[in-house]
Amino acid sequence: MSERCRAAVAQLAEQLPDGRLRICILGGTSIQRKESEELAGKIAQGLSSQLAGRAFVFTEGMPGIQQAFARHCSDSMLHNVVPEGQACSWPGTELQAGQSISERKEIFSLLGDVYVVLEGGAGVAKQARLASRRGACVLPVTRTGGASSGLFQFPRKALEKPDFAEQGHWDALSAEVPIATTAEAVVAMVEAVCQLPGGCGRSLQEQPDSDPELDDLVSPMSPDSSKPLLDDVGQRERSFEGSKDKSQDTVLAQGLSEEELGAVRAILGLQRGSSSSAPSTHESPPKAEAAPLGPKSSTPMPFLQRPVMRHTVETPVPGVRSSACFRRRMVRDAWNMQEILLAWAISRHPGRRARQRHELPTPLADETEFRWYFNLLFPSLEIDLWETRDAEDVDAAVEDSAARQLQLALRSADRDGDGCVTVEELHYGLRCLHGYRSLMQDAARLLASMPVTSNPRELQALLDSLNDNLPVHAAEAQLVLREAKLVRGEGVRASQSCSREELLWALGCWYANVQREDTQWRDVLIAAFRRWIPSDEEHHGYILHELARMTMDLPRTLPMPSRLGSQPRKETSTSRASQACILLLAVVLHIVYFLLLIFPSAFFLTMILLGSEHGDDRCPFDLDGLLVWFGAVGLAVLAVDCANDGCSDQELWKLDLAFR
């Protein structure tokens, strides 16, 4: 960690009146489930009543889960940590720390003793990893989904029941029980941590062994290798012995012997395996004892080193259009239509609009938000937003084509490896996927007939053939190799050559990375018309599916009363103007669908009437009977389609997202 963050945490500790337990609330900036908002309020009420005078509660002043919690929390307990120069929009003691949001997030991850996690994305999971790494107690309310359910590389240790928690309380975090029961379980476990001996139960665990999940959070990475920098390793080894002496002095200052500290670790479930049970052939170096986070003392609180992100890789500059072949220019121009849809979706995203209303900085897009845009732009590759997989199912998920393409797109967009992307990186990652899908067949044939190589000259010849024999600069071949290494992931040696899949993806990134040229408005209108008309289904079947779906989902889209004079079915944060726009658009769509439905119905009925009037059953070659038969089959198909309301909710999501 940086010295500035360490000093900021020490300064915040000085501002607190005593050494009470520090409870931090982590959660997403946009609430995905209605029960999560109610659960956050119940937890706030329970903590305010049970731990008044014994604990402080901290938020980051963000909308969503933290705001829902703050509405029901006692003002005397609530503290809001905001960046310098910013303010919080709800009551509570305001604490300014950090010069940016990322720095404030790191300080928040180092401040608390207990972290209660509801929902959340990759950013929340990263904060939970850092808090768990230094020994804080992380309590994920898994029933709320998101990061708290184990997604986004949430720390595995936090998903295991600690020894101080009762089994019934721990099960209530994930079981479908009443919300009040889950809230009581959370409050009971936090109270159990507060009652532990040794400075309100604040005892840092020992440094855990190397974990592949946390390797990128511990040491800086070399730009060309997955190993830590040698200078940093030597620096940590030189400071190892000094930290041991300082930790032992702090433990003795707090009045805890080694036996008492071991007992506390056993209660918390942090006791590591003893080396005496398994004889070793060599003597291991002594472990450094970490100091407890107890009341203030003259010894500063020790922290681990700041997580350092992967070396930042710059986004490639788009190629000149005159040097690109006609097909590459067409692929890039086709992406212009998708850019319009992507820009519209970004501006209408619920979390970003909520932050704009509160005049908060625009956040980076995490993996969940990235999946929203991925599903919108590539509906044929739709991915479940909250899909959870066990550890043994991860390899199976990667083998899935859609999941693999999502993974590659996110890795291309995430240039610094922090799990979040900017708007520009978001456009680049999805444009790479567009180029990859456009080039997949042509490049796959060429790669199949040649060995996979990392030789720039051979790769340059391949680029020339893909560019219709127009010359390609050698620097572009180097950029392709760099992109292939970027998406290979962690744990792969830098000396290992790129795989065929990684090279094919990098070629797709290069193929669509051409300078943008404005598209004429006529082409934009034609593309929009083609997007919204049925293409791969029967005309009447598509219309009936849309009509049945929107008729059933309209009551869930609007807060309409269940009967005349009754209360609305649900609360909504949308304005009345937005609700009126949704209703007006839904009515217009219903009228259009009904008009389009009249034509096939009238056609089939006309066939039956004409065939019945002019047909004769006594004639073996009566063609009029075929008209009756085809008309009856057509009406039967219409009836079956009316009864079948199975269709995707993608268009409803677009409608709801546009006016939320």
N, C-alpha and C positions, 0 to 999 in steps of 0.2 A: 504494500500500500504506500501511497505518497506521504511524505512528512506533513503535508498540508492537511490531509484527511485525519492523520493521527492527532495533530494539534487541534483540529476542529472538534473531534470527539472529546478530547480532554477539556476544551473550553466549554462544551455543552455540559459536561459532568460538573464543572464548577458552578454553572448557573442553576443546577438543581439543588433544592434545599437540603436534601439528605440522601442516603443510599437506598432508596426504595427500589422495589422491583420495577424493571423497565419492560413494558409490554408494547410491542410494535404490531401494527395492523398492516398486512400486505394483501393486495387484491387488485383486480383489473380496473381500468379507468372507465369501462363501460360494463354495466351489469348484464350478464347473459341470461340469468334465470331470476324470475320474480322471487323465488324463495330465498335466494342469496341476500337480497336486500332486507327481507324480514329477519333472516337469521343474524345478519350483522347488527341490526337494532336490538335483538334479544341478547346477544352477547354483550353489547355495550351496557345495557341495563343491568345485566348480572354482574359484570365487573365493577360497575359503579356502586352497587349495593354491597357486594361481598368484600371488595378490596379497597374500600375508601380509606385513605390515610396510610395504606401499605404499599401502594403501587402508583406508577405514572403510566399513562397510555400515550403513545406517539403515533401520529399519522404524517403523511407527506403533503397534506393539503391538496390532494388530488380528488377529482370527481369519481363517481362510481362507488366501489365498496367502502372506501375510506370516508366519503361524504355521508353515506348511509349509516355508517357507524357513528360518526360525529354527531348526528342529529339526536341520538339517544344517550350520549355519553355525558358524564358530569363535567362541567367546565373546569372545576378545580383539578381534575385528574388529567384532562386532555391537553396535550402539547402537540403543536404542529410545526414540523421541521420543513422550512422553505428555503430556497436559494436566496442569496443576498440580494437585496433590492426588490424582492417580491413579497406579496402578502397573501394571507389565506382568507377565504370568503366566509368562514364560519367561526364561531366563538372558540375560545381556548387560548392557552399561552402560546405565543408565537416565538419560535426559535429560528434564527437565520444561520445557515451553515452551508458552505459550498458556493463556488462562483458559477456553477452550471448545474443543470438537472442531473447529468451523469455523476458529477462529484457529490451532489446531495444524496443520490441513491446509494453510493458507496458508503457515505457517512451513516446513512440510515441502517445499512446492513451491519455496521460495526457498533451500533449504539445499544441495541436491545438485548435483554436477557431471554425473553420469550417472544416468538413471532407466530401470530395467528394468521393463517393463509386461507383466503377464500377466493376461488376462481383464479384469474390471472393468466398471463401469457409467458412468453420467453423471458421478458424482463423481470417479472416476479420470480420465476424459477431461478434466474441468475442471482437475485438478491438472497433467495433462500439457500442457495448453494454456498454463498459466502458466509452467511450467518451460521449454517450448520458446520462449515469447515472450521470456524473458530470456536465451536463448542456451544453455541446458543441453542436453546430448546425451540424447535420448530414444530408447530402443531397444525398439520394440514387438515382442513375440513373437506375431506375427499368427496362428499356427496354433492358439492357445488360444482365439480368438474374443473376443466382447465388445468392449470399448473398444479393446483392442490390435489388433483387426482393422479398425479405422477407423470404428466406430459411435460414436454420441453426440457428433458433432462433434469427433472426435479430430483433433489438428493435422495438416494435410495434409503439412507439411514433414517431420514425423517419419516418415511412411510412404515417404519417398524415401531411397534409399541414399546415405549420406554418402561422401565421397571417401576417407576413411581406411579404410573397410571393404572387404574383398575380396568379390567377387561371390558366390563360393561360400558364404561365411559369411552374407551377407545373404539369399540364397535359402533357407538352412537354417531361417530364422525362420518361413517360411510353408509350406515343402514338407513332405510326409508322409514324413519321414525318421525314423530311430531317434531316440528322445528324447535319447540321449547325444550324438548329432551336433549337435542343436540347442543343447544346453547348452554344448558345446565352442565352438560358433560365438559364442554370447553372451559367454563368457569371453574369447575371442580379441579380439572387438571392444572390450570394456571395457579389456583390456590394451593395445590399440592407442591408445585415448584416453589412458591413463596414460603412454604413452611419447612423446606429442606434446611438442614443445618449448614453453617458456613457462609455467612453473608447473604441471607435470604435465598440460599440455594444457588448462588451464582458461582459456579466453578467450571472453568474451562477444561475441556477434555484434552488429552494428550494429542500431539500431532499424529493424525492417522497415516497409515501406510499409503504408498502411491496408489492412486485410483485413476484409471483411465478417464473416468468421467470428469475429474477435477484437474487433470494435468495442465489444461490450458488456463486454469485460474491461479496456478501457483507460480510459474516461472515464465519469463519471456521466451518467445520462440524465435529461432533463427529464421530469416526470410527464406532460406533454401533447405531447411531441414526441420524435422519434427522434434529434434532434441533441444533441451534448454541451452541457452548461451553459456559458454564455459566461464566467463567472467562472473556471471550471476551465481553460478554454482559455487565457485570459490569464495565469493563474498558471503554466502549463506553458511558455508563451512567455517569461515573465520569467526562469524558472529555466534556460532552455536554455543560455545563454552560460556561466553559472557551472558547469554540469555538464561543459561541454567542457574548461574549464581544469583542473578537478579530475581528469578522466579522463586528460588528457595527463600531468599530474604523476605519477599512479599508474603509468602505463605506463613512464615514464622511471625511476621508483623501482624497478621490477622489472627493469630492464636491457634492455628491448625497444625497439628503434627502430621507426619506422613501417614500414620495409621488412620487418623481421622479423615484425611483427604482421600485415602483409598476407600474408606467406608462410604463417603459421599458419592464417589464415582460408582461404587457398586449399586447404590440406591438408584442413581440416575441411569443405570444400564450402560455406563461408559467404560466399564472395566475391560481392559484388553487381555488377551490370552497371555498367561505367564510363560516365560521362557524356560522355567524350571521343569515343566512337564515334558518338554522335548529337548533332550541334550543337544548341545551344539558343539561343533568342532572348533569354533573360534569365538572369541569374546566380542560381543556386539558393543558399540559405543553407547555411553549412557544417554538416556532420554532426558530432554529438558522438561522440567515441570512448569506448567503454565499457571499464571497467577489468577486468583479468583477475582471476579468483578464485584467486589463487595463495596462497602461504604468508602468514602474518599479517604485517601491516605497520601503520604508524601511521595510514595513510589508511583510513577505514572503507569497506566494500564498498558500491558504489552499486547500487541496485535501481530497477526501474521502479515506477511508481505502482501502488498496490493496485487490483486489479480491483474495481469498484463494481457491485453488482447493480442491476437495474432498480428503479425506484421501486416500493415495496411498495403493492399495492392491497388494501384490506381486503375480506374476504369479506362479501357482502351478508347482512344480518340476515333470517331467514325471515319471511315475511308472516304476518299474523294469519289464523287459519282462518276467522273469521267474515266476513272480507273476500274470501275465495276462493270461487269457484263450486264446485258439487258435483263436477264432473269434475276440477278441480285437486286437491281433497281426495282423490279416489279415486286419482289418479296418485301423490300423496305417500304415501298409505297402502300402495299397492302396492310402493313403494320400501322399506318397512319389512322386507319379506321379503328383499330383496336386501341390506339392511344387516346382517341376521343372518348371511347367507352371507359377506359381506365381513369382518365382525368375526371370524368363525371362521377365514377364510383368513389374515388378518393375524396372528392369534395362532399359527397353525400354520406360518407361513412359515419355511423352513429357516434363512435368514440371521438372522432375528429370534430364533428359539429358540436358535441358537448364541450370540448375544450375551447372552441371558439367562443361559445356563449359565456364561458368563465374567463375569457381573455388569458388563457394559458398558452404556453408555447406548443407548437405542433409537435407531437411525439414521433418517434421513429416507429416504423411498422414492424411488429413482431411476427412470429411464425403463423399465429392464428389469423391476423389480418392479411398476411401474405396468401393464406389459403383462400380467403374470401375472394380476392382478386383473381387468383388462379382458377377457381371454379367459374367465375363470371366470364373470363376471357376464353377459357377452354372448357366448355360444358361437357365435351365428350370425355374429359379426364377428371370428372368431378370426384373430389376427395371429401370424406367425412371430416367436418371441422373439429369434432371432439372425439375422434377415434382413439381408443386406448388399446395398447398391445402389451402383452407380457414380454419379459426379457427374451424368452426363447422364441418369440414370434417376430422379433425385430428383423432377422435375416429374411424371413418370409415376406415382410412388408417391403423391404428394399427390392426384392425380386419383382414385386408388382410393378408393372410398367408405369401407371399413373403416379404411384408413390415415388418411384425412382426419378421420374421427370420433375416432380415437385422438389425433391431433394436437390437435384442438380441445379434447378433454377434458383433456389434459395442460396445455395453455395456460391453461385456466380454473382448474385446480388449482394451478398454479405461479404464485402471486400476486406473487412477487418476482423471477422470471426467473432463478433460480439453478440450474435443472435438477432440483431435488429438492422434494418436497412432504411436509408433515406428514400425520398420520393424519386430522386434520380436513379439510385441503385435499384429501386423497385421496377422502374421502366426498363432498365438495362437487363435485369434478370429475366423478366417475362419476354422481352424482345429476343433474348438468346433462345428461349424455348420456342418462339415462333420461327426463328431461323433453323433451329434443330429439326422441327417437324417439317419444314419446307424442304430441307436438304437431305432428309433421312434416307430416302431411297437411292438418290444419285450418288451420294458420298459412300453409302454402304456398299454399293457395287464396286467402287474403286478401291475401298479399303479391303474388301474381300479378296481382291486379286493381287494385293501387295502386302508384304509383311509390315507389322506395326513397328514403326521406327521413330526415334527421337532425333534423327539426323535432320538439321534444318534444310539442307539442300534437297533431300528427297521429299520433305514436306512442302518445300516451295514448288517443286514440280507438280505435286498433287494440287496445290492451290491454283496453279496456272491452268490445269485441266478443268477444275471446277469453275474457273473464271472465264471459260470459253477461250482459252489460250491467250488471254490478255496478260501481260507481264505483271507479276506480283512482287513487291519489294521483299527483300530478305527479312526486314524487320517485322513484317506481318507474320511470317512463319514463326519467329521468336515469340510473338504475342499469342499465337495459337498454342504453342507449347506451354506458355505460362498459364493460360486459361485451363488447359488440361490438368496441370499440376494443382491448380486452385481448387478444382471440384473433386479431387481424389479423396479428400477427407483426412482425418487425423490417423496416426498410426502407420502411415505408409512411408517407407524410406525415400529420401529425396533422390537417391541414386537409382531407384527402381523406375523402369521405363513406364510410360503411360499405357493404359489398356486401350483396347479398340473402342470401347464405349466412351471413355473420357476424351479420346481424340476426336471421335465423331461429334461429341457435344461441343468441343472447342471449335470445330469447323463450322458448326451451326451458329455459334456466337460471332465468328468472323463473317459468315455469309450475310447476316442481316445487319451488321454494323457498318452501315453506309450513311452518308450525310442525308439529312431529311430534306425533302422538297414538298412544298405545300400541294395539297390535292385540290382539284377543282370541285366546286360545290355540287356540280351535277353528279360527279362520281360518289360524293358523300351521300347524296340522297338515294342514289341507286343502291349503294351498299346497305344503307339503313333499311330500305324497302326489302331487299333480299334477306336481311337478317330476321325480319319479323314475319315473313310469309312461310307457310309450311313447305318443306323441301323433301323430306324423306318419309312422309306418311301420306296416307290417303287424305284427300281434301276434307271430306265430311268427318272422318275419324279424328283428325287434328282439331277441327272446329268444335266437335262435341266434347272432346276431352277438355279443351280450354273452357268451354261454357260450363260444364259440370264442376270443374275445379273452382272457378271463380265464384260460382253461385254458392258453393259450400264454404269457401274460405272468406267471403266478404264479411260475415258477422265477426270473424276473428280478427280481421284487419282493422275494423272500426269499433269504437266503444259504443255500439248500438245497444239499446235496451232490449231485454229479453221479451218484454211485453209493454204495452202502452202505459206510460206513467211510472214505470219501475226505474230502479237505479241502473246506471251503466254496468256492463259485465266486468269491466276491468278499468283500471286507471291508465292514463296515457300521458306521455310527456309531449306529444305533438300539439301544435297550436290548432285552433279552430279553422284557420285558413288552410292548413295542411290537410286536415280531415276533410274539408270541403273539396279540395282538389282530388283527394283519393276517391271520394264518393262520386264526383263528377266523371272522373276518368273511368271508374268501374261501370257506371251507367252507360257511357258512350261505348265501351267495349262490349257490353251486353247487347246493345242495339245492333252494333256491327255484326256480332256473331249470330244473332237471330236472323238478320237479313241474309247473311251468307248461308245459313242453314235452310232457308226457304227454297233456294234453287235446287239442290239435290233432292229434297223432299218432293217438290212440285214435279220434277222430272220423272221420278219413279212412279208417282201417282198417275201422271199422264200416260206412261207406258202401260200401266195396268188398265186404265180406262179404254185406251185405243185397242189394246189386245182383246179385251172382253167384248167390245162392241162389234168388232169385225172378225173375230175368230170363229172357227167352227171345229168342234171336236171330232166330227165325222171325217174330216179331211186328214189323211196321214201326213201330208206335207204342209200343214198349217203353220206358217211362220209367225202368224199373229200370236199364237200360243207362247212363242218364245219371249215376246214382249211382256206378257203377263208374268212369266217365270222370272225374267230378269228384274222386273219392277218389284216383285215380291221379295226376291233376294236382297235387293237394295234397301227396301224398307226394314227387312229383318236385321241387316247390318247396322242400320241407323239405330234401331231399338237396342241392339246389343251394346253399341257404343254409348248410348245414353245411360245404360245400366252400369257400365264400367267407368268409374271415375278415377282409375289409377293413372296418375300422371305425376310428374315432378313438381316440386314447389319452387323451382328456380325463377319462373316469371313472377310469382307472387313476391318472392324476396326482392326482385328488382323494383316492383311497384312500392313495396313497403319501405325499401331503402331510399327511394327517390324523394319521399316526402317526410321522412322521419326527422 
